[in-house]
């Protein structure tokens, strides 16, 4: 499985992720807030032009508390923000 990095970044922002104030020169950090509380974060390589390979998808899906397929669906848009929140709720990530 391979996902386009720029598409992933753009679509995660559409699903409620925001750029973190904390960042590094080599990564973009995206945070997900629910009811004003930061629930999770993930990061994307800032300088690399490479797409997200299987290893990076696994890392990001883990950070987002999703399976690899759920993460791919979140990035490719079949999984809505509301469905993502429901998965987090069922997984005990939300109070």
LINFEN-V386964 format. One record per backbone hydrogen bond with DSSP energy under -0.5 kcal/mol. CO is the residue of the C=O (numbers start at 1). NH is the residue of the N-H. Records with the same first field share a line. If there is no record, write none. Layout:
CO=NH + NH
This chain:
3=52
4=8
5=9
6=10
7=11
8=12
9=13
10=14
11=15
12=17
13=16
16=33
18=31
21=23
26=46 + 47
27=24 + 29
28=44
29=20
30=42
31=18 + 33
32=39 + 40
34=37
37=34
40=32
42=30
44=28
51=53
52=3
53=57
54=58
55=59
56=60
57=61
58=62
59=63
60=64
61=66
62=65
67=71
68=72
69=73
70=74
71=75
72=76
73=77 + 78 + 79
78=80
80=84
81=85
82=86
83=87
84=88
85=89
86=90
87=91
88=93 + 94
89=92
